[in-house]
Amino acid sequence: MSDRLLKKLVEAGESETTEFKPAEVDPESVSATACAFLNSHGGTLVIGIGEKGQVVGVPDALERAESLRTFLRKVISPKVLISVNIDSLAKGADVVTVEVPVGQDRPYVSAGTIFVRHGSETRAATADVIRSMVQQQALEAVRWERGMASGVEISDLDSDEVELTVTEAQQTRGYTFRDTKDVAEVLADLSLLQQGRLTNAATVLFGTAPSRRWPQTRIRVTAFSSDKGGDYLDDRVLEGHAFALLEQAFSFVRQHVRISAEFQPGQVERSSRPEYPFEALREGIVNAIVHRDYSLASGGMAVGIYPGRIEIWNSGHLPKELSVSDLKRSHPSLPANPDMAHVFYLRGVIERIGRGTVKIVEQCKAAGLKPAEWKAAPSGITLTFFGGQQEFRLNRRQRELLQSLPEGATIEPAEYYARMDGIVSQRQAQRDLSTLASGGWLRQEGEGPATVYVRTAQPIE
């Protein structure tokens, strides 16, 4: 969590979704509060705050965080994703932050007791409250990720990917499994094997060919030559399990995002800076993969790279408790696919729950870009990154073209390609023109076969 967000959280004081604990708090008290958050509206518990709300910190914060993480996994049932992290609020004072999502498998139990929030207090649930939770859970449809993947066997999963998950979970999160050598036990520990049958989430996360069963798991990635879409420079359909899709999609983005050269004061050599912060783009792809609605046969996910923006779309929907504006600030974690989110967290792909969207906003701001925007529509959610002013390094072909065109002169893509006389491919020729248009030396007019580029008054350099 950023210092700014955590500071605002502490300044706002305790509430139904926020609680402070002193450094010496016992783990049972932390577990009770975390359980209550799960059974209510989620929340954040900050350890290392004094009685008057002052930051006192936690000695040996790293050791304390690791022991709490292990303790919470043992005493809270059913198993659920809770992130325990170390944050700094004052110089030399580290606090332990426990972030809890809204539970989707209520009621949750801590050491044999069901807890709930009552205002800013944690209390044991009454019989009526427990009955209400059980009835509500019975009425809710089984999540798609928990559905049984009929006909799918453990042999249909990527065993190397499962093994890597075990290793990363142990090393990155200190996660313990009952038997790391037994794949079935591992999957059961991750809630991916229910009553001896694999869940849909198991296939999406680790299946060797999930798109054969669910075509909607594919991702389409496209690099367009114009901000209006239409013609494209590169267009692919990606297939594979969730982790393979993440790497393929991010690799495509890295390949097509422009890199500018910068000279910092006092430095002789130039440094390279991408037009968009790569970490924010990766976060956006992760969010789309984890939160998309996989139940829709007509659903899917797409990444579109335009000269002036990048759009990431997925066939998901915001929970009724959240609005688009909530995504730009601290908000409750309501994962659409909590089992998948849990595995991504154990793999270290998700650093902490409910903070990915805020992280995107902050990184765009740090890069000097317009804040990213989310739009919710019946068809899904679109995240848009907006590009900024960039430095363009023209190649010799581009310089010669600009020198040959007076202001107002036009050139068609086919004409430019013919000039190259086999020197470059048609796609590279199109990329040359698109770059010149993005840099302001040319202006694109028309679409498709009618596209022409007009020389502007912008000097070469």
NUDRENNU-321516 format. One record per residue (C-alpha): residue number from 1; x, y, z; residue in one letter. Coordinates in nm, 3 decimals. Last residue first. Layout:
N
   lonu        xx        yy        zz   romar
    NUM         X         Y         Z       a
...
This chain:
461
   lonu        xx        yy        zz   romar
    461     1.463     1.802    -3.626       e
    460     1.236     1.696    -3.919       i
    459     1.028     2.012    -3.906       p
    458     0.654     1.990    -3.834       q
    457     0.459     2.159    -4.115       a
    456     0.254     1.847    -4.187       t
    455     0.293     1.597    -4.471       r
    454    -0.036     1.418    -4.544       v
    453    -0.075     1.040    -4.519       y
    452    -0.338     0.856    -4.720       v
    451    -0.582     0.581    -4.628       t
    450    -0.851     0.493    -4.884       a
    449    -0.768     0.119    -4.879       p
    448    -0.854     0.108    -4.506       g
    447    -0.927     0.443    -4.346       e
    446    -0.915     0.810    -4.443       g
    445    -0.660     1.073    -4.345       e
    444    -0.342     1.020    -4.147       q
    443    -0.133     1.325    -4.066       r
    442     0.242     1.307    -4.109       l
    441     0.531     1.465    -3.918       w
    440     0.336     1.455    -3.587       g
    439     0.529     1.180    -3.409       g
    438     0.234     0.941    -3.419       s
    437     0.200     1.001    -3.793       a
    436     0.570     0.938    -3.851       l
    435     0.543     0.620    -3.645       t
    434     0.241     0.505    -3.845       s
    433     0.425     0.565    -4.173       l
    432     0.728     0.358    -4.070       d
    431     0.500     0.086    -3.930       r
    430     0.321     0.060    -4.263       q
    429     0.655     0.010    -4.436       a
    428     0.744    -0.252    -4.177       q
    427     0.421    -0.440    -4.255       r
    426     0.483    -0.424    -4.628       q
    425     0.827    -0.573    -4.574       s
    424     1.141    -0.367    -4.617       v
    423     1.402    -0.318    -4.890       i
    422     1.178    -0.479    -5.152       g
    421     1.145    -0.175    -5.375       d
    420     1.120     0.075    -5.086       m
    419     0.947     0.318    -5.322       r
    418     0.675     0.059    -5.385       a
    417     0.606     0.043    -5.011       y
    416     0.570     0.421    -5.002       y
    415     0.325     0.412    -5.291       e
    414     0.122     0.133    -5.133       a
    413     0.097     0.330    -4.807       p
    412    -0.036     0.635    -4.995       e
    411     0.150     0.966    -4.997       i
    410     0.027     1.321    -4.968       t
    409     0.188     1.663    -5.002       a
    408     0.059     1.938    -4.770       g
    407     0.406     2.052    -4.663       e
    406     0.668     1.936    -4.912       p
    405     0.748     1.564    -4.925       l
    404     1.094     1.445    -5.036       s
    403     1.267     1.540    -4.711       q
    402     1.001     1.353    -4.515       l
    401     1.060     1.035    -4.716       l
    400     1.438     1.059    -4.681       e
    399     1.405     1.100    -4.306       r
    398     1.173     0.800    -4.278       q
    397     1.403     0.575    -4.476       r
    396     1.707     0.686    -4.274       r
    395     1.548     0.596    -3.943       n
    394     1.375     0.850    -3.725       l
    393     1.427     0.847    -3.351       r
    392     1.106     0.960    -3.185       f
    391     1.089     1.133    -2.849       e
    390     0.757     1.086    -2.679       q
    389     0.467     1.299    -2.561       q
    388     0.228     1.090    -2.359       g
    387     0.021     0.777    -2.408       g
    386    -0.315     0.709    -2.246       f
    385    -0.390     0.375    -2.080       f
    384    -0.746     0.250    -2.115       t
    383    -0.910    -0.025    -1.906       l
    382    -1.226    -0.168    -2.059       t
    381    -1.483    -0.367    -1.863       i
    380    -1.743    -0.598    -2.014       g
    379    -2.021    -0.631    -2.272       s
    378    -2.283    -0.461    -2.054       p
    377    -2.044    -0.166    -2.015       a
    376    -1.797    -0.054    -1.748       a
    375    -1.528     0.197    -1.838       k
    374    -1.196     0.219    -1.657       w
    373    -0.950     0.504    -1.702       e
    372    -0.573     0.535    -1.670       a
    371    -0.453     0.868    -1.533       p
    370    -0.295     1.102    -1.791       k
    369     0.076     1.034    -1.803       l
    368     0.368     1.186    -1.613       g
    367     0.524     0.848    -1.541       a
    366     0.453     0.890    -1.169       a
    365     0.088     0.955    -1.252       k
    364     0.067     0.639    -1.459       c
    363     0.229     0.448    -1.172       q
    362    -0.018     0.585    -0.919       e
    361    -0.325     0.497    -1.126       v
    360    -0.202     0.143    -1.195       i
    359    -0.120     0.084    -0.827       k
    358    -0.471     0.195    -0.732       v
    357    -0.608    -0.067    -0.971       t
    356    -0.387    -0.342    -0.831       g
    355    -0.456    -0.270    -0.464       r
    354    -0.747    -0.504    -0.384       g
    353    -0.529    -0.795    -0.279       i
    352    -0.156    -0.768    -0.241       r
    351     0.143    -0.852    -0.455       e
    350    -0.041    -1.036    -0.731       i
    349     0.203    -1.227    -0.952       v
    348     0.383    -1.366    -0.647       g
    347     0.280    -1.723    -0.732       r
    346     0.082    -1.742    -0.409       l
    345    -0.109    -1.431    -0.516       y
    344    -0.188    -1.577    -0.858       f
    343    -0.311    -1.891    -0.681       v
    342    -0.536    -1.687    -0.451       h
    341    -0.672    -1.481    -0.739       a
    340    -0.772    -1.803    -0.917       m
    339    -0.959    -1.925    -0.610       d
    338    -1.111    -1.579    -0.559       p
    337    -1.261    -1.557    -0.909       n
    336    -1.464    -1.236    -0.917       a
    335    -1.238    -1.087    -0.652       p
    334    -1.413    -0.838    -0.422       l
    333    -1.137    -0.647    -0.244       s
    332    -1.275    -0.342    -0.068       p
    331    -1.160    -0.005    -0.200       h
    330    -0.864     0.233    -0.180       s
    329    -0.886     0.478    -0.466       r
    328    -0.900     0.476    -0.846       k
    327    -1.117     0.163    -0.861       l
    326    -1.392     0.334    -0.662       d
    325    -1.460     0.567    -0.958       s
    324    -1.568     0.269    -1.169       v
    323    -1.828     0.175    -0.910       s
    322    -1.817    -0.101    -0.649       l
    321    -2.073    -0.282    -0.430       e
    320    -2.260    -0.422    -0.730       k
    319    -1.944    -0.612    -0.825       p
    318    -1.792    -0.479    -1.147       l
    317    -1.844    -0.693    -1.453       h
    316    -1.615    -0.911    -1.661       g
    315    -1.585    -0.979    -2.031       s
    314    -1.236    -0.835    -2.055       n
    313    -1.090    -0.536    -2.235       w
    312    -0.740    -0.390    -2.219       i
    311    -0.695    -0.074    -2.424       e
    310    -0.365     0.094    -2.503       i
    309    -0.343     0.455    -2.620       r
    308    -0.194     0.702    -2.870       g
    307    -0.056     0.491    -3.155       p
    306    -0.304     0.210    -3.074       y
    305    -0.239    -0.115    -2.891       i
    304    -0.550    -0.328    -2.839       g
    303    -0.556    -0.606    -2.579       v
    302    -0.853    -0.842    -2.584       a
    301    -1.030    -1.074    -2.341       m
    300    -1.315    -1.319    -2.378       g
    299    -1.687    -1.361    -2.357       g
    298    -1.931    -1.524    -2.599       s
    297    -1.926    -1.854    -2.408       a
    296    -1.979    -1.652    -2.091       l
    295    -1.881    -1.838    -1.773       s
    294    -1.525    -1.709    -1.779       y
    293    -1.622    -1.366    -1.648       d
    292    -1.295    -1.177    -1.620       r
    291    -1.140    -1.091    -1.284       h
    290    -0.815    -1.291    -1.290       v
    289    -0.720    -1.244    -1.656       i
    288    -0.824    -0.877    -1.668       a
    287    -0.647    -0.797    -1.342       n
    286    -0.327    -0.964    -1.463       v
    285    -0.336    -0.768    -1.790       i
    284    -0.380    -0.438    -1.603       g
    283    -0.099    -0.524    -1.362       e
    282     0.128    -0.598    -1.658       r
    281     0.045    -0.258    -1.805       l
    280     0.115    -0.088    -1.471       a
    279     0.453    -0.262    -1.441       e
    278     0.539    -0.167    -1.799       f
    277     0.495     0.204    -1.734       p
    276     0.381     0.345    -2.071       y
    275     0.589     0.526    -2.334       e
    274     0.886     0.312    -2.235       p
    273     1.198     0.489    -2.110       r
    272     1.552     0.437    -2.236       s
    271     1.854     0.606    -2.085       s
    270     2.110     0.817    -2.269       r
    269     2.478     0.804    -2.191       e
    268     2.677     1.107    -2.075       v
    267     2.479     1.169    -1.759       q
    266     2.499     1.493    -1.562       g
    265     2.137     1.584    -1.624       p
    264     1.946     1.284    -1.764       q
    263     1.944     1.221    -2.136       f
    262     1.634     1.042    -2.260       e
    261     1.565     0.794    -2.539       a
    260     1.206     0.690    -2.601       s
    259     1.074     0.335    -2.623       i
    258     0.752     0.264    -2.812       r
    257     0.524    -0.014    -2.694       v
    256     0.487    -0.287    -2.956       h
    255     0.719    -0.561    -2.833       q
    254     0.650    -0.493    -2.467       r
    253     0.278    -0.536    -2.532       v
    252     0.329    -0.867    -2.714       f
    251     0.550    -0.995    -2.430       s
    250     0.279    -0.898    -2.181       f
    249     0.019    -1.098    -2.374       a
    248     0.242    -1.404    -2.404       q
    247     0.348    -1.394    -2.039       e
    246    -0.006    -1.358    -1.909       l
    245    -0.140    -1.620    -2.148       l
    244     0.118    -1.873    -2.027       a
    243     0.015    -1.805    -1.666       f
    242    -0.355    -1.844    -1.744       a
    241    -0.330    -2.168    -1.939       h
    240    -0.281    -2.162    -2.315       g
    239    -0.397    -1.974    -2.622       e
    238    -0.319    -1.637    -2.778       l
    237    -0.491    -1.499    -3.087       v
    236    -0.270    -1.267    -3.290       r
    235    -0.280    -0.939    -3.481       d
    234     0.013    -0.720    -3.582       d
    233     0.036    -0.400    -3.780       l
    232    -0.337    -0.335    -3.797       y
    231    -0.575    -0.155    -4.027       d
    230    -0.912    -0.066    -3.876       g
    229    -0.856     0.106    -3.542       g
    228    -0.932     0.476    -3.512       k
    227    -0.604     0.543    -3.329       d
    226    -0.429     0.417    -3.640       s
    225    -0.174     0.147    -3.725       s
    224    -0.327    -0.099    -3.481       f
    223    -0.139    -0.352    -3.270       a
    222    -0.370    -0.640    -3.183       t
    221    -0.387    -0.899    -2.906       v
    220    -0.675    -1.147    -2.885       r
    219    -0.686    -1.354    -2.567       i
    218    -0.830    -1.707    -2.553       r
    217    -1.020    -1.830    -2.247       t
    216    -1.348    -1.780    -2.435       q
    215    -1.275    -2.090    -2.644       p
    214    -1.360    -2.304    -2.338       w
    213    -1.302    -2.676    -2.386       r
    212    -1.044    -2.658    -2.659       r
    211    -0.931    -2.326    -2.510       s
    210    -0.812    -2.502    -2.193       p
    209    -0.523    -2.678    -2.372       a
    208    -0.252    -2.780    -2.124       t
    207    -0.470    -2.689    -1.828       g
    206    -0.299    -2.517    -1.534       f
    205    -0.491    -2.205    -1.435       l
    204    -0.795    -2.238    -1.661       v
    203    -0.820    -2.612    -1.595       t
    202    -0.786    -2.575    -1.218       a
    201    -1.041    -2.291    -1.220       a
    200    -1.298    -2.519    -1.386       n
    199    -1.272    -2.749    -1.085       t
    198    -1.107    -3.089    -1.075       l
    197    -1.297    -3.375    -0.915       r
    196    -1.212    -3.574    -0.600       g
    195    -1.477    -3.409    -0.388       q
    194    -1.342    -3.068    -0.487       q
    193    -0.999    -3.026    -0.643       l
    192    -0.896    -2.668    -0.716       l
    191    -0.946    -2.551    -0.356       s
    190    -0.571    -2.476    -0.337       l
    189    -0.516    -2.746    -0.072       d
    188    -0.714    -2.981    -0.297       a
    187    -0.479    -2.906    -0.586       l
    186    -0.178    -2.984    -0.369       v
    185    -0.336    -3.304    -0.240       e
    184    -0.409    -3.419    -0.596       a
    183    -0.054    -3.335    -0.703       v
    182     0.094    -3.553    -0.426       d
    181     0.462    -3.470    -0.388       k
    180     0.397    -3.142    -0.205       t
    179     0.203    -3.324     0.068       d
    178     0.002    -3.128     0.323       r
    177     0.103    -2.797     0.171       f
    176     0.256    -2.499     0.350       t
    175     0.273    -2.144     0.218       y
    174     0.573    -1.931     0.311       g
    173     0.453    -1.668     0.065       r
    172     0.742    -1.630    -0.180       t
    171     0.940    -1.949    -0.116       q
    170     0.659    -2.190    -0.038       q
    169     0.408    -2.047    -0.284       a
    168     0.678    -2.015    -0.551       e
    167     0.780    -2.381    -0.517       t
    166     0.424    -2.513    -0.512       v
    165     0.329    -2.296    -0.809       t
    164     0.633    -2.420    -1.001       l
    163     0.518    -2.779    -0.941       e
    162     0.173    -2.696    -1.075       v
    161     0.330    -2.534    -1.381       e
    160     0.554    -2.835    -1.440       d
    159     0.253    -3.067    -1.411       s
    158     0.067    -2.886    -1.691       d
    157    -0.281    -3.030    -1.644       l
    156    -0.456    -3.294    -1.856       d
    155    -0.299    -3.572    -1.647       s
    154    -0.497    -3.438    -1.350       i
    153    -0.811    -3.538    -1.537       e
    152    -1.075    -3.334    -1.719       v
    151    -1.391    -3.522    -1.821       g
    150    -1.622    -3.295    -1.625       s
    149    -1.462    -2.974    -1.506       a
    148    -1.674    -2.932    -1.191       m
    147    -1.788    -2.578    -1.120       g
    146    -1.589    -2.385    -0.860       r
    145    -1.458    -2.135    -1.116       e
    144    -1.814    -2.079    -1.236       w
    143    -1.924    -1.972    -0.889       r
    142    -2.202    -2.186    -0.744       v
    141    -2.526    -1.992    -0.746       a
    140    -2.626    -1.807    -0.430       e
    139    -2.931    -1.931    -0.241       l
    138    -2.737    -2.170    -0.019       a
    137    -2.491    -1.893     0.075       q
    136    -2.780    -1.670     0.179       q
    135    -2.928    -1.944     0.396       q
    134    -2.593    -2.008     0.565       v
    133    -2.536    -1.639     0.627       m
    132    -2.887    -1.591     0.771       s
    131    -2.848    -1.891     1.002       r
    130    -2.519    -1.752     1.129       i
    129    -2.676    -1.412     1.195       v
    128    -2.968    -1.573     1.380       d
    127    -2.739    -1.790     1.591       a
    126    -2.539    -1.485     1.695       t
    125    -2.200    -1.409     1.547       a
    124    -1.907    -1.355     1.784       a
    123    -1.814    -0.988     1.784       r
    122    -1.556    -0.760     1.624       t
    121    -1.614    -0.389     1.681       e
    120    -1.598    -0.085     1.452       s
    119    -1.967    -0.108     1.361       g
    118    -2.066    -0.466     1.436       h
    117    -1.828    -0.685     1.243       r
    116    -1.873    -1.062     1.235       v
    115    -1.705    -1.363     1.396       f
    114    -1.778    -1.735     1.361       i
    113    -1.597    -1.937     1.628       t
    112    -1.414    -2.272     1.607       g
    111    -1.062    -2.134     1.592       a
    110    -1.166    -1.877     1.332       s
    109    -1.466    -1.973     1.118       v
    108    -1.585    -1.831     0.789       y
    107    -1.956    -1.834     0.700       p
    106    -1.929    -1.762     0.417       r
    105    -1.766    -1.881     0.095       d
    104    -1.741    -1.552    -0.093       q
    103    -1.552    -1.359     0.173       g
    102    -1.508    -0.986     0.118       v
    101    -1.134    -0.945     0.099       p
    100    -0.891    -0.910     0.392       v
     99    -0.578    -0.697     0.407       e
     98    -0.347    -0.741     0.707       v
     97    -0.094    -0.457     0.732       t
     96     0.208    -0.491     0.960       v
     95     0.359    -0.156     1.058       v
     94     0.716    -0.038     1.019       d
     93     0.849     0.258     1.215       a
     92     1.202     0.377     1.126       g
     91     1.076     0.697     0.973       k
     90     0.697     0.694     0.985       a
     89     0.422     0.509     0.805       l
     88     0.615     0.220     0.660       s
     87     0.442    -0.092     0.533       d
     86     0.492    -0.466     0.590       i
     85     0.250    -0.711     0.435       n
     84    -0.007    -0.979     0.519       v
     83    -0.243    -1.075     0.235       s
     82    -0.551    -1.286     0.304       i
     81    -0.665    -1.529     0.031       l
     80    -0.904    -1.790     0.167       v
     79    -0.910    -2.135     0.321       k
     78    -1.246    -2.232     0.467       p
     77    -1.163    -2.198     0.752       s
     76    -0.936    -1.966     0.947       i
     75    -0.698    -2.120     1.203       v
     74    -0.412    -2.255     0.994       k
     73    -0.392    -1.995     0.717       r
     72    -0.414    -1.716     0.974       l
     71    -0.123    -1.862     1.173       f
     70     0.109    -1.889     0.873       t
     69     0.052    -1.528     0.767       r
     68     0.082    -1.415     1.128       l
     67     0.423    -1.585     1.163       s
     66     0.547    -1.426     0.840       e
     65     0.426    -1.079     0.938       a
     64     0.586    -1.101     1.282       r
     63     0.922    -1.209     1.139       e
     62     0.916    -0.920     0.894       l
     61     0.800    -0.668     1.155       a
     60     1.084    -0.743     1.398       d
     59     0.962    -0.459     1.620       p
     58     0.620    -0.329     1.510       v
     57     0.557     0.042     1.468       g
     56     0.443     0.313     1.710       v
     55     0.220     0.513     1.477       v
     54    -0.023     0.727     1.677       q
     53    -0.393     0.648     1.684       g
     52    -0.439     0.738     2.050       k
     51    -0.420     0.377     2.167       e
     50    -0.108     0.311     1.962       g
     49    -0.083     0.172     1.607       i
     48     0.158    -0.110     1.518       g
     47    -0.078    -0.358     1.354       i
     46    -0.307    -0.229     1.080       v
     45    -0.617    -0.437     0.997       l
     44    -0.782    -0.374     0.662       t
     43    -1.134    -0.468     0.555       g
     42    -1.383    -0.704     0.398       g
     41    -1.755    -0.631     0.404       h
     40    -1.887    -0.881     0.657       s
     39    -1.800    -1.249     0.701       n
     38    -1.448    -1.203     0.570       l
     37    -1.399    -0.893     0.787       f
     36    -1.513    -1.090     1.093       a
     35    -1.263    -1.367     1.018       c
     34    -0.984    -1.110     0.987       a
     33    -1.090    -0.961     1.322       t
     32    -1.089    -1.301     1.493       a
     31    -0.753    -1.390     1.338       s
     30    -0.593    -1.070     1.464       v
     29    -0.726    -1.137     1.814       s
     28    -0.594    -1.495     1.804       e
     27    -0.252    -1.363     1.688       p
     26    -0.199    -1.171     2.015       d
     25    -0.145    -0.797     1.990       v
     24     0.199    -0.678     2.101       e
     23     0.239    -0.417     1.826       a
     22    -0.091    -0.251     1.908       p
     21    -0.395    -0.313     1.684       k
     20    -0.592    -0.086     1.455       f
     19    -0.916    -0.176     1.275       e
     18    -1.066    -0.072     0.942       t
     17    -1.371    -0.203     0.752       t
     16    -1.650    -0.130     1.002       e
     15    -1.456     0.174     1.117       s
     14    -1.136     0.275     1.292       e
     13    -0.972     0.608     1.217       g
     12    -0.972     0.826     0.906       a
     11    -0.612     0.933     0.978       e
     10    -0.497     0.571     0.967       v
      9    -0.654     0.508     0.626       l
      8    -0.528     0.840     0.490       k
      7    -0.174     0.749     0.597       k
      6    -0.208     0.406     0.436       l
      5    -0.318     0.558     0.107       l
      4    -0.039     0.816     0.102       r
      3     0.233     0.571     0.207       d
      2     0.134     0.345    -0.083       s
      1     0.000     0.000     0.000       m
